[in-house]
Amino acid sequence: MLTYEVKVFTGTLKYAHTFNNIYIKLVGKEKESKRTWLMGAGCFFCGAVSSFTVPCTESLGDLILVQLDKQPLPLFPQDSWFVEKVEVKSPEGQTFIFPMYHWIHDDEVHTFREGKALKVHQDDHLFAKYSRELELKHRKKEYCWEVYAEGLPHCMKGTDPVALPPEVQFSFTKDSEFKWTAVQGLAEMKLTHLGDCIDQWTDFDSLYRVFSFHKTDVSDYVEQHWQEDAFFGYQYLNGLNPSLIQRCSSLPSNLPLKDDMVTLEGGASLTEEMKNGNIFLCDYKILDSVLTSHINGVVQYLCAPLVLLHRTPADEMKPVAIQLSQSPGENTPIFFPSDSKYDWLLAKIFVRSSEFNFHQLVVHLLRTHLLAEVFTVALLRNIPRVHPLYKLLVPHTRFTLQINTLARQNLISKEGAFTLNTSSGGPGMTTILQRAMSLTTYSSLCLPNDIKDRGVEAVPNYYYRDDGMLMWNIIHRFVSGIIKYYYKNDSEVCKDEELQNYIGDIWTHGFLSKPDSGIPNSFSTVEQVVEFVTMVMFTCSAQHSAVNTGQLDLGGWMPNFPTTLKLSPPSTKGTADEQTLLQTLPDVNTTVHGLTVLWLLSTQSSDFVAIGDYPQELFTEDECRELIKDFQNNLRDLDYVIDRRNKDLPLPYTYMQPKQMENSVAI
């Protein structure tokens, strides 16, 4: 009689334990064991490592999979069990590791593969191939595509987070803390009665008293500097939308400026500075003529500005001209810093409100959340657990499906917080998203290409670019190491049908089969896979961090980031004063609801997983583990570089810092 030594690792998540009976079967290349009861009282508590023996009459050969099932005791209910992994030591002294990280809720048989990653054409065992096919067949029933709105990336079918498969739901900790944060925000609004107050703000001191509930060090800085031109321009480089600014070598035809209309620091003319590469443009044309919402019974306003900025001799980025419409004319004045204080400030407030709506819908929702959902569903439908791409990318899908389901349910639904409290809520929101999707390209999602295409390689004090490029290169080196370990040549890429199905799903359901998007509809080279997977990892971690983490910091002081505006853009100059600003800003209840959402979306869960942290050890090969260690060391080095740089900055830039960067779109 031969003995196989089995260790079962129960997870440390809340309620991961089970009191049910656990059975196991070992399957080798030559034989399989009998289904064996893993007998022992209290063996499967949270965090427990339980040891057992499985007797066999003869050697099973190299183990390729294990099967687990869980049966309730008489008079006891079926419970749930989170199993992390199983380790088996064979009579020949070889250890086989089976990564699982799986909730088992039922009494069905669950099959798990040995940890060595295998592409589909490498799986030569009949039962192993069958289990692989069965897994994907089951996944395609669980993860179905649905059209949320025409012209937008498809999403996961389902409207209730509770109905999602257990593996993609929030952890107990995440769920509890998320709900508690939301309850706190609602309770605070009820206690202060501000959530029901439809009055306008009477003075900025009143606004400051509300704002003080959710202050941060950065939001304090914003409240003190929001009116300054240098800070206004700084936010285009290191704020929540750092990807809009582009070098302007010639003025757009709908911005009728002449040299004598613009005064630049240093004395050079506009034409000269354009030739020198020091003039930049931010164009919000996507927002043009969008149908706006009604809030508190009053129509809201959203403009589509053209903002011209100048890199000054002191290396500051400052606005030098603002046109609040895409259509120039007598009733569309161009505003300049030389205008009256309130005319110029009002123009900047209109731009900042456009920035809020553009950021939330295009930069944040579409280009991180919705694309991350596409990448997640495509992975889960087409790539089995044993595949190297699954092991590489599944950590970057954590909680994404639930957070997006909640967003569709509570933020952008008909009665959602975003819909009810922003100028673009309602039909306008879909219009903006559709326009933005039609303009989204593969090149714009790849940071090195995007920086080059926008002509901002040499802009000083552009920390998003500097930190982002370092981050992109670190991810690229890691991805390249993993992918090239498993794919030795281009032909291996071409014949991997699971890999081809994955990119085909993304092209079809994510980018709607549009050739002009530049997204590949198949992979033909190893380098092509490396670049695409780098983009996916960067989008789901670094890019989302850059455009999400600072929402309360930069938006907590509402005049810097208004969700909506109540007066139309000024058609003349010389009439604005402080009361005009207060009448234009959103009402009290709209402000407070918007602030509560920003607070919720900026509150990090205590079970946050930073990029580079891998609590689930999915790779078992020594070479891949070494690549992970190198990746982690490179991330720590980047943290050190950013910390050292930030010590000398009046406003530290931390949104691209690995230690503060979640591994996935989880909030």
C-alpha positions as CSV (number, residue, x, y, z in Angstrom):
1,M,0.0,0.0,0.0
2,L,1.3,3.4,-1.0
3,T,0.6,6.6,0.9
4,Y,0.1,10.1,-0.4
5,E,0.5,12.9,2.2
6,V,-2.1,15.6,1.7
7,K,-2.2,19.1,3.2
8,V,-5.3,21.2,2.8
9,F,-5.1,25.0,3.3
10,T,-8.3,26.7,4.4
11,G,-8.4,30.4,3.6
12,T,-8.2,33.3,6.1
13,L,-11.2,35.2,4.8
14,K,-14.1,35.8,7.0
15,Y,-16.4,32.7,7.2
16,A,-13.9,30.6,5.1
17,H,-14.3,27.6,7.5
18,T,-16.6,24.6,7.1
19,F,-18.1,22.0,9.3
20,N,-19.1,19.8,6.4
21,N,-17.4,16.6,5.4
22,I,-14.6,17.0,2.8
23,Y,-13.8,14.3,0.2
24,I,-10.8,14.2,-2.1
25,K,-9.7,12.2,-5.2
26,L,-6.2,12.4,-6.6
27,V,-5.8,12.0,-10.4
28,G,-2.5,11.1,-11.9
29,K,-1.3,10.5,-15.5
30,E,-1.5,6.7,-14.9
31,K,-4.1,6.0,-12.2
32,E,-6.5,7.8,-9.9
33,S,-7.2,7.2,-6.2
34,K,-10.5,6.3,-4.6
35,R,-12.7,9.2,-3.3
36,T,-11.4,9.5,0.3
37,W,-13.0,11.2,3.3
38,L,-10.6,13.7,4.9
39,M,-11.7,12.7,8.4
40,G,-10.9,14.8,11.5
41,A,-12.9,17.0,13.8
42,G,-12.5,20.8,13.4
43,C,-10.0,20.4,10.6
44,F,-11.2,23.2,8.3
45,F,-11.2,26.4,10.4
46,C,-10.1,29.8,9.0
47,G,-6.4,29.7,8.3
48,A,-6.0,26.0,9.2
49,V,-3.5,23.7,7.5
50,S,-4.8,20.2,7.8
51,S,-2.8,17.0,7.1
52,F,-4.2,13.7,5.9
53,T,-3.1,10.6,4.1
54,V,-4.7,9.0,1.0
55,P,-3.8,5.3,0.6
56,C,-3.4,3.8,-2.9
57,T,-2.6,0.3,-4.0
58,E,-0.2,1.6,-6.7
59,S,1.5,4.7,-7.9
60,L,-0.7,7.2,-9.7
61,G,2.2,8.8,-11.7
62,D,2.6,12.5,-11.9
63,L,-0.5,14.1,-10.4
64,I,-2.4,16.4,-12.8
65,L,-5.6,17.3,-10.8
66,V,-7.5,16.8,-7.6
67,Q,-11.2,16.6,-7.1
68,L,-12.9,18.0,-3.9
69,D,-16.5,17.8,-2.8
70,K,-18.2,18.9,0.4
71,Q,-21.1,17.1,2.0
72,P,-23.2,18.4,4.9
73,L,-23.5,16.4,8.1
74,P,-27.0,15.0,9.0
75,L,-29.1,17.8,10.6
76,F,-26.5,20.4,9.7
77,P,-27.0,22.9,6.9
78,Q,-24.8,23.2,3.8
79,D,-22.2,25.9,4.5
80,S,-19.5,27.6,2.4
81,W,-15.8,26.8,2.4
82,F,-12.9,28.8,1.0
83,V,-10.0,26.5,0.1
84,E,-6.7,28.1,-0.8
85,K,-4.7,25.2,-2.0
86,V,-3.8,21.5,-1.6
87,E,-0.3,20.2,-1.5
88,V,0.3,16.5,-2.1
89,K,3.6,14.6,-1.4
90,S,3.8,11.4,-3.4
91,P,5.4,8.1,-2.2
92,E,8.3,8.9,-4.6
93,G,9.0,12.2,-2.6
94,Q,7.7,14.6,-5.2
95,T,5.5,17.5,-4.1
96,F,2.6,18.7,-6.2
97,I,0.8,22.0,-5.5
98,F,-2.8,22.7,-6.5
99,P,-3.7,26.4,-6.3
100,M,-7.4,26.9,-5.8
101,Y,-8.6,30.0,-4.0
102,H,-12.1,29.0,-4.5
103,W,-15.4,29.1,-2.6
104,I,-17.2,25.8,-2.5
105,H,-20.9,26.4,-1.6
106,D,-22.5,23.2,-2.9
107,D,-22.1,19.4,-2.8
108,E,-20.9,19.1,-6.4
109,V,-17.5,17.8,-7.4
110,H,-14.9,20.6,-8.0
111,T,-11.9,19.9,-10.1
112,F,-8.5,21.7,-9.7
113,R,-5.4,21.5,-11.8
114,E,-1.8,21.0,-10.6
115,G,0.0,24.4,-10.5
116,K,2.2,24.2,-13.5
117,A,0.8,26.5,-16.1
118,L,-0.1,24.8,-19.4
119,K,-1.3,26.2,-22.7
120,V,-4.1,24.3,-24.5
121,H,-1.9,22.4,-26.9
122,Q,0.4,21.2,-24.1
123,D,-2.5,19.5,-22.3
124,D,-2.0,16.0,-23.6
125,H,-4.0,14.0,-20.9
126,L,-7.5,13.1,-22.0
127,F,-9.1,13.7,-18.6
128,A,-7.2,17.0,-18.1
129,K,-8.3,18.3,-21.5
130,Y,-11.8,17.3,-20.7
131,S,-11.8,19.2,-17.4
132,R,-10.3,22.2,-19.1
133,E,-13.2,22.2,-21.7
134,L,-15.7,21.6,-18.9
135,E,-14.4,24.6,-16.9
136,L,-14.7,27.0,-19.8
137,K,-18.2,25.6,-20.7
138,H,-19.3,26.3,-17.2
139,R,-17.7,29.8,-17.2
140,K,-19.4,30.8,-20.4
141,K,-22.7,30.1,-18.7
142,E,-21.8,32.1,-15.6
143,Y,-20.2,35.1,-17.4
144,C,-22.4,36.3,-20.2
145,W,-22.1,39.4,-22.3
146,E,-24.9,42.0,-22.2
147,V,-25.4,45.3,-24.2
148,Y,-25.8,48.1,-21.7
149,A,-26.2,50.8,-24.4
150,E,-25.5,50.9,-28.1
151,G,-22.0,52.1,-29.0
152,L,-20.6,51.2,-25.6
153,P,-18.4,48.3,-24.4
154,H,-20.5,45.3,-23.5
155,C,-20.8,44.4,-19.8
156,M,-21.4,41.4,-17.6
157,K,-25.0,40.3,-17.7
158,G,-26.7,40.8,-14.4
159,T,-28.1,43.6,-12.3
160,D,-27.7,42.2,-8.7
161,P,-24.2,42.0,-7.1
162,V,-25.5,39.1,-4.9
163,A,-26.2,37.0,-8.0
164,L,-22.6,37.3,-9.2
165,P,-20.4,34.1,-9.0
166,P,-18.8,34.0,-5.5
167,E,-15.2,34.3,-6.9
168,V,-15.9,37.8,-8.2
169,Q,-17.9,39.2,-5.3
170,F,-16.6,41.5,-2.6
171,S,-15.0,39.9,0.4
172,F,-16.9,40.1,3.6
173,T,-14.6,42.9,4.8
174,K,-14.8,44.9,1.6
175,D,-18.6,44.5,1.5
176,S,-19.1,45.5,5.1
177,E,-16.8,48.5,4.9
178,F,-18.2,49.7,1.6
179,K,-21.8,49.6,2.9
180,W,-20.7,51.3,6.2
181,T,-19.0,54.1,4.3
182,A,-22.2,54.7,2.3
183,V,-24.4,54.5,5.4
184,Q,-22.1,57.1,7.2
185,G,-22.4,59.5,4.2
186,L,-26.2,59.2,4.1
187,A,-26.5,59.5,7.9
188,E,-24.3,62.6,7.9
189,M,-26.6,64.2,5.3
190,K,-29.7,63.4,7.3
191,L,-28.2,64.7,10.6
192,T,-27.1,68.0,9.0
193,H,-30.3,68.2,6.8
194,L,-28.1,69.4,4.0
195,G,-29.0,66.5,1.7
196,D,-32.6,68.0,1.4
197,C,-31.6,71.6,1.2
198,I,-32.3,73.0,-2.2
199,D,-31.0,76.5,-1.4
200,Q,-28.1,78.1,-3.2
201,W,-24.8,78.8,-1.3
202,T,-24.9,82.3,0.2
203,D,-21.2,82.7,0.8
204,F,-18.0,80.7,0.6
205,D,-17.6,80.4,4.4
206,S,-20.8,78.3,4.5
207,L,-19.4,76.1,1.8
208,Y,-16.1,75.7,3.7
209,R,-17.9,74.5,6.9
210,V,-19.5,71.7,4.9
211,F,-16.3,70.9,3.1
212,S,-14.4,70.6,6.5
213,F,-16.1,67.3,7.3
214,H,-14.0,65.5,4.7
215,K,-10.8,67.4,4.5
216,T,-7.4,66.0,3.5
217,D,-4.0,67.7,3.3
218,V,-4.4,68.0,-0.4
219,S,-7.9,69.3,-0.3
220,D,-6.7,72.0,2.2
221,Y,-4.1,73.0,-0.4
222,V,-6.8,73.1,-3.2
223,E,-9.1,75.3,-1.1
224,Q,-6.3,77.8,-0.6
225,H,-5.0,77.7,-4.3
226,W,-8.0,76.9,-6.5
227,Q,-8.3,80.4,-7.9
228,E,-4.7,80.6,-9.0
229,D,-3.8,80.2,-12.7
230,A,-0.8,78.1,-12.0
231,F,-2.8,75.5,-10.0
232,F,-5.5,75.5,-12.7
233,G,-2.9,74.6,-15.2
234,Y,-1.1,72.1,-12.9
235,Q,-4.2,70.0,-12.7
236,Y,-4.0,69.2,-16.4
237,L,-0.7,67.6,-15.7
238,N,-1.1,66.0,-12.3
239,G,-4.9,66.1,-11.6
240,L,-7.6,63.7,-12.2
241,N,-7.5,64.1,-16.0
242,P,-3.9,64.2,-17.0
243,S,-4.4,62.8,-20.5
244,L,-6.3,65.6,-22.2
245,I,-3.6,68.2,-22.6
246,Q,-1.8,68.2,-26.0
247,R,0.8,70.4,-27.6
248,C,-0.7,73.0,-30.0
249,S,1.4,73.8,-33.1
250,S,-1.5,75.7,-34.8
251,L,-4.7,77.1,-33.4
252,P,-8.0,75.2,-34.2
253,S,-10.1,77.0,-36.7
254,N,-12.9,77.5,-34.1
255,L,-10.6,79.5,-31.7
256,P,-10.1,82.9,-33.5
257,L,-7.1,84.3,-31.6
258,K,-4.5,86.7,-32.9
259,D,-1.1,87.5,-31.4
260,D,-2.2,90.9,-30.1
261,M,-5.0,89.4,-28.2
262,V,-2.8,87.3,-25.9
263,T,-0.2,88.4,-23.5
264,L,2.3,85.8,-22.5
265,E,4.9,85.8,-19.7
266,G,8.3,86.4,-21.0
267,G,7.1,88.7,-23.8
268,A,7.1,86.3,-26.7
269,S,4.2,86.2,-29.1
270,L,1.6,83.4,-29.4
271,T,3.0,82.4,-32.8
272,E,6.5,82.3,-31.5
273,E,5.6,80.2,-28.5
274,M,3.7,77.7,-30.6
275,K,6.8,77.3,-32.8
276,N,8.8,76.8,-29.6
277,G,6.5,74.0,-28.4
278,N,5.2,76.0,-25.4
279,I,1.5,76.3,-26.2
280,F,-0.9,73.6,-25.2
281,L,-4.6,72.9,-25.9
282,C,-7.4,71.2,-23.9
283,D,-10.4,70.6,-26.1
284,Y,-13.7,69.4,-24.6
285,K,-15.5,69.0,-27.9
286,I,-17.0,65.7,-26.8
287,L,-19.3,67.7,-24.5
288,D,-20.6,69.9,-27.3
289,S,-24.4,70.3,-27.5
290,V,-25.1,67.5,-25.0
291,L,-28.6,67.4,-23.5
292,T,-28.3,68.4,-19.9
293,S,-30.3,67.4,-16.8
294,H,-32.7,69.2,-14.5
295,I,-31.9,69.3,-10.8
296,N,-34.3,70.7,-8.2
297,G,-36.5,71.6,-11.1
298,V,-33.9,73.8,-12.8
299,V,-32.2,73.2,-16.1
300,Q,-28.4,72.7,-15.7
301,Y,-25.6,73.8,-17.9
302,L,-22.5,72.1,-19.4
303,C,-20.2,73.8,-21.9
304,A,-17.6,72.4,-24.3
305,P,-14.6,74.8,-23.8
306,L,-11.4,75.3,-25.6
307,V,-8.6,76.1,-23.2
308,L,-5.2,77.4,-24.3
309,L,-2.3,77.1,-21.9
310,H,1.3,78.4,-21.9
311,R,4.4,76.9,-20.5
312,T,5.9,79.9,-18.9
313,P,9.7,80.7,-18.5
314,A,9.3,79.6,-14.9
315,D,8.1,76.2,-16.2
316,E,4.5,76.7,-14.9
317,M,1.5,75.7,-17.0
318,K,-0.9,78.6,-17.1
319,P,-4.2,79.3,-18.9
320,V,-4.0,82.2,-21.4
321,A,-7.3,82.0,-23.1
322,I,-10.7,80.3,-22.5
323,Q,-13.5,80.0,-25.0
324,L,-16.5,78.3,-23.4
325,S,-18.1,77.1,-26.7
326,Q,-17.0,75.2,-29.8
327,S,-18.8,77.9,-31.9
328,P,-17.1,81.3,-31.9
329,G,-19.2,84.4,-32.3
330,E,-20.4,87.7,-30.9
331,N,-22.1,85.9,-27.9
332,T,-19.0,83.7,-27.3
333,P,-16.4,85.9,-25.7
334,I,-12.8,84.6,-25.3
335,F,-11.7,85.1,-21.7
336,F,-8.2,86.2,-20.7
337,P,-6.3,86.5,-17.4
338,S,-6.4,90.3,-18.0
339,D,-10.2,90.3,-17.7
340,S,-11.8,91.3,-14.4
341,K,-11.2,88.9,-11.4
342,Y,-14.7,87.5,-11.5
343,D,-15.1,87.2,-15.3
344,W,-11.8,85.1,-15.4
345,L,-12.7,83.1,-12.4
346,L,-16.2,82.3,-13.7
347,A,-14.7,81.1,-17.0
348,K,-12.4,78.8,-15.1
349,I,-15.3,77.5,-13.0
350,F,-17.2,76.6,-16.2
351,V,-14.1,74.7,-17.4
352,R,-13.7,72.9,-14.1
353,S,-17.3,71.7,-14.3
354,S,-16.7,70.5,-17.8
355,E,-13.6,68.8,-16.4
356,F,-15.7,67.0,-13.7
357,N,-18.2,65.6,-16.2
358,F,-15.5,64.7,-18.8
359,H,-13.3,63.1,-16.1
360,Q,-16.0,61.0,-14.5
361,L,-17.6,59.7,-17.7
362,V,-14.7,59.4,-20.2
363,V,-11.4,59.2,-18.2
364,H,-12.7,57.3,-15.2
365,L,-15.8,55.3,-16.1
366,L,-15.2,54.4,-19.7
367,R,-11.4,54.2,-20.0
368,T,-10.8,52.3,-16.7
369,H,-14.0,50.8,-15.2
370,L,-15.8,49.7,-18.4
371,L,-12.6,48.5,-20.2
372,A,-11.5,46.7,-17.1
373,E,-14.8,44.9,-17.1
374,V,-14.3,43.9,-20.7
375,F,-10.8,42.5,-19.9
376,T,-12.2,40.6,-16.9
377,V,-15.2,39.0,-18.6
378,A,-13.1,38.0,-21.7
379,L,-10.5,36.4,-19.4
380,L,-13.0,34.4,-17.3
381,R,-14.9,33.2,-20.4
382,N,-12.0,32.1,-22.5
383,I,-9.0,31.3,-20.3
384,P,-8.9,28.4,-17.8
385,R,-7.2,28.5,-14.5
386,V,-4.3,26.4,-15.6
387,H,-3.4,28.8,-18.4
388,P,-0.5,31.2,-17.8
389,L,-2.5,34.2,-18.9
390,Y,-5.1,33.5,-16.3
391,K,-2.5,33.3,-13.5
392,L,-1.0,36.6,-14.7
393,L,-4.1,38.6,-15.1
394,V,-6.7,37.3,-12.7
395,P,-5.3,39.3,-9.7
396,H,-6.1,42.5,-11.8
397,T,-9.8,41.5,-12.0
398,R,-10.4,41.5,-8.2
399,F,-13.8,43.0,-7.3
400,T,-14.2,44.7,-10.7
401,L,-17.4,43.0,-11.7
402,Q,-19.1,43.9,-8.4
403,I,-18.0,47.5,-8.3
404,N,-19.2,48.0,-11.9
405,T,-22.5,46.3,-11.1
406,L,-23.0,48.6,-8.2
407,A,-22.1,51.6,-10.3
408,R,-24.8,50.7,-12.9
409,Q,-27.2,50.1,-10.0
410,N,-26.5,53.1,-7.8
411,L,-24.6,55.7,-9.7
412,I,-25.5,55.8,-13.4
413,S,-29.0,54.3,-13.3
414,K,-32.1,56.4,-13.8
415,E,-32.2,57.3,-10.0
416,G,-28.5,57.0,-9.5
417,A,-26.4,59.6,-7.6
418,F,-24.5,60.6,-10.7
419,T,-27.6,60.9,-12.8
420,L,-29.4,63.0,-10.3
421,N,-26.6,65.4,-9.3
422,T,-24.6,66.2,-12.5
423,S,-25.3,68.3,-15.5
424,S,-24.6,65.3,-17.8
425,G,-26.8,62.9,-16.0
426,G,-29.5,61.2,-18.1
427,P,-29.4,61.0,-21.9
428,G,-26.4,63.3,-22.1
429,M,-24.3,60.8,-20.3
430,T,-24.9,58.1,-22.9
431,T,-24.1,60.6,-25.7
432,I,-20.8,61.5,-24.1
433,L,-19.8,57.9,-23.6
434,Q,-20.7,57.0,-27.1
435,R,-18.7,59.8,-28.6
436,A,-15.7,59.0,-26.4
437,M,-15.9,55.3,-27.3
438,S,-15.8,56.1,-31.0
439,L,-12.6,58.0,-30.4
440,T,-10.9,55.5,-28.1
441,T,-7.8,53.9,-29.7
442,Y,-5.4,51.3,-28.7
443,S,-2.6,53.8,-29.0
444,S,-4.3,56.1,-26.5
445,L,-4.4,53.3,-24.0
446,C,-0.7,52.6,-24.2
447,L,1.0,55.3,-22.2
448,P,4.3,55.6,-24.2
449,N,2.3,56.1,-27.5
450,D,-0.2,58.4,-25.8
451,I,2.5,60.7,-24.5
452,K,4.2,60.9,-27.9
453,D,0.9,61.4,-29.8
454,R,0.0,64.3,-27.6
455,G,3.4,65.9,-27.9
456,V,4.0,66.2,-24.2
457,E,7.3,64.3,-23.9
458,A,9.3,67.4,-22.7
459,V,6.7,69.2,-20.5
460,P,8.3,69.9,-17.1
461,N,6.8,68.9,-13.7
462,Y,4.5,66.3,-15.4
463,Y,4.7,63.8,-12.6
464,Y,1.8,61.6,-14.0
465,R,3.9,61.1,-17.1
466,D,7.2,60.6,-15.3
467,D,5.8,58.1,-12.7
468,G,3.5,56.5,-15.3
469,M,6.4,55.8,-17.7
470,L,8.5,54.2,-15.0
471,M,5.4,52.2,-13.9
472,W,4.7,51.2,-17.5
473,N,8.3,50.0,-18.0
474,I,8.3,48.0,-14.8
475,I,5.0,46.2,-15.8
476,H,6.3,45.7,-19.3
477,R,9.5,44.0,-18.1
478,F,7.5,41.7,-15.8
479,V,4.9,40.8,-18.4
480,S,7.6,40.2,-21.0
481,G,9.4,37.8,-18.6
482,I,6.3,35.8,-17.9
483,I,4.9,35.7,-21.4
484,K,8.3,34.8,-23.0
485,Y,8.8,32.0,-20.4
486,Y,5.7,30.3,-21.8
487,Y,5.7,31.4,-25.4
488,K,9.1,30.7,-27.0
489,N,8.2,31.8,-30.5
490,D,5.4,33.4,-32.5
491,S,4.0,30.1,-33.7
492,E,3.1,29.1,-30.1
493,V,1.1,32.3,-29.9
494,C,-0.7,31.6,-33.2
495,K,-1.8,28.1,-32.3
496,D,-3.1,29.0,-28.8
497,E,-6.8,29.0,-29.5
498,E,-7.7,30.1,-26.0
499,L,-5.5,33.1,-26.3
500,Q,-7.0,34.0,-29.7
501,N,-10.5,33.6,-28.3
502,Y,-9.6,36.0,-25.5
503,I,-8.4,38.8,-27.8
504,G,-11.3,38.1,-30.2
505,D,-13.8,38.6,-27.4
506,I,-12.2,41.9,-26.4
507,W,-12.2,43.1,-30.0
508,T,-15.9,42.1,-30.5
509,H,-17.4,43.0,-27.2
510,G,-15.1,45.7,-25.9
511,F,-14.2,47.6,-29.1
512,L,-17.3,46.6,-31.1
513,S,-15.3,45.1,-34.0
514,K,-14.1,48.6,-35.1
515,P,-10.9,48.3,-37.2
516,D,-10.1,52.0,-36.7
517,S,-9.7,51.4,-32.9
518,G,-6.3,49.7,-33.6
519,I,-7.2,46.9,-31.1
520,P,-5.9,43.6,-32.6
521,N,-8.6,41.0,-33.3
522,S,-6.0,38.2,-33.1
523,F,-2.4,37.8,-31.8
524,S,0.4,36.8,-34.2
525,T,3.6,37.6,-32.3
526,V,4.9,37.3,-28.8
527,E,5.7,41.0,-28.6
528,Q,2.1,41.8,-29.6
529,V,0.9,39.8,-26.6
530,V,3.4,41.4,-24.3
531,E,2.3,44.9,-25.2
532,F,-1.4,44.2,-25.0
533,V,-1.1,42.5,-21.6
534,T,1.0,45.4,-20.3
535,M,-1.8,47.7,-21.4
536,V,-4.4,45.6,-19.5
537,M,-2.4,45.5,-16.3
538,F,-1.5,49.2,-16.5
539,T,-5.2,50.2,-17.2
540,C,-6.5,48.1,-14.3
541,S,-4.0,49.3,-11.7
542,A,-1.8,52.4,-12.5
543,Q,-4.2,54.3,-14.8
544,H,-7.2,53.7,-12.5
545,S,-5.2,54.8,-9.5
546,A,-4.1,58.0,-11.3
547,V,-7.7,59.0,-12.1
548,N,-9.5,57.7,-9.1
549,T,-7.4,58.0,-5.9
550,G,-7.4,61.8,-5.8
551,Q,-11.1,62.4,-6.3
552,L,-11.7,63.7,-2.7
553,D,-8.4,65.5,-2.6
554,L,-9.1,67.6,-5.7
555,G,-12.9,67.5,-5.7
556,G,-13.7,67.9,-2.0
557,W,-13.5,71.7,-2.4
558,M,-16.6,71.9,-4.7
559,P,-15.8,75.1,-6.6
560,N,-12.7,73.4,-8.0
561,F,-14.7,70.5,-9.4
562,P,-18.5,71.4,-9.6
563,T,-20.7,68.5,-10.6
564,T,-23.0,70.9,-12.4
565,L,-23.7,74.6,-12.9
566,K,-27.1,76.5,-12.7
567,L,-26.4,79.5,-15.0
568,S,-25.6,79.5,-18.6
569,P,-22.1,80.4,-19.8
570,P,-21.6,84.2,-19.8
571,S,-22.2,85.8,-23.2
572,T,-20.7,89.1,-22.2
573,K,-17.9,90.4,-20.0
574,G,-18.0,92.8,-17.1
575,T,-21.1,91.6,-15.3
576,A,-19.8,88.9,-13.0
577,D,-19.3,89.3,-9.2
578,E,-19.1,87.0,-6.2
579,Q,-22.9,86.6,-6.1
580,T,-22.8,85.5,-9.8
581,L,-20.3,82.8,-8.8
582,L,-22.5,81.6,-5.9
583,Q,-25.7,81.6,-8.1
584,T,-23.8,79.5,-10.8
585,L,-22.5,76.9,-8.4
586,P,-24.7,73.8,-7.6
587,D,-27.3,74.0,-4.8
588,V,-26.5,72.8,-1.3
589,N,-28.1,69.3,-1.6
590,T,-26.4,68.7,-5.0
591,T,-23.0,69.7,-3.6
592,V,-23.4,67.4,-0.5
593,H,-24.6,64.4,-2.6
594,G,-21.7,64.9,-5.0
595,L,-19.2,65.2,-2.1
596,T,-20.6,62.0,-0.5
597,V,-20.0,60.0,-3.7
598,L,-16.4,61.3,-4.0
599,W,-15.9,60.3,-0.4
600,L,-17.2,56.8,-1.0
601,L,-15.1,56.4,-4.2
602,S,-12.0,57.5,-2.4
603,T,-12.3,55.4,0.7
604,Q,-9.8,52.5,0.6
605,S,-10.9,49.1,2.0
606,S,-8.7,47.6,4.7
607,D,-8.3,44.5,2.5
608,F,-6.8,46.6,-0.2
609,V,-4.2,44.7,-2.3
610,A,-1.4,46.8,-3.7
611,I,0.1,46.1,-7.1
612,G,2.8,43.5,-6.9
613,D,1.2,41.8,-3.8
614,Y,0.1,38.3,-4.6
615,P,-1.7,36.8,-1.6
616,Q,-2.8,34.0,-4.0
617,E,0.2,32.1,-5.1
618,L,-1.0,31.0,-8.6
619,F,2.4,30.5,-10.2
620,T,4.3,27.5,-8.9
621,E,7.3,27.5,-11.3
622,D,10.6,28.8,-9.7
623,E,11.3,31.0,-12.7
624,C,8.0,32.8,-12.4
625,R,8.4,33.3,-8.7
626,E,11.8,34.9,-9.3
627,L,10.2,37.2,-11.9
628,I,7.5,38.2,-9.3
629,K,10.3,39.0,-6.7
630,D,12.1,41.2,-9.3
631,F,8.8,42.9,-10.0
632,Q,8.2,43.6,-6.4
633,N,11.7,44.9,-5.9
634,N,11.3,47.3,-8.9
635,L,8.0,48.6,-7.4
636,R,9.7,49.2,-4.1
637,D,12.5,51.1,-5.9
638,L,9.9,53.3,-7.6
639,D,8.2,54.0,-4.3
640,Y,11.6,55.2,-3.0
641,V,12.2,57.4,-6.1
642,I,8.7,59.0,-5.8
643,D,9.1,59.6,-2.0
644,R,12.4,61.3,-2.5
645,R,11.0,63.5,-5.3
646,N,7.9,64.4,-3.3
647,K,9.9,65.7,-0.3
648,D,10.7,68.8,-2.3
649,L,7.3,69.5,-3.7
650,P,4.7,71.8,-2.2
651,L,2.0,69.4,-3.4
652,P,3.3,65.8,-3.5
653,Y,2.1,63.6,-6.4
654,T,1.3,60.2,-5.0
655,Y,-1.4,58.8,-7.3
656,M,1.1,56.7,-9.3
657,Q,2.8,55.4,-6.2
658,P,2.9,51.5,-6.2
659,K,2.3,51.2,-2.4
660,Q,-0.9,53.3,-2.8
661,M,-2.0,51.7,-6.0
662,E,-4.7,49.0,-5.9
663,N,-4.0,45.9,-8.1
664,S,-7.4,46.1,-9.8
665,V,-10.4,48.4,-10.4
666,A,-11.9,47.6,-7.0
667,I,-13.5,51.0,-6.1
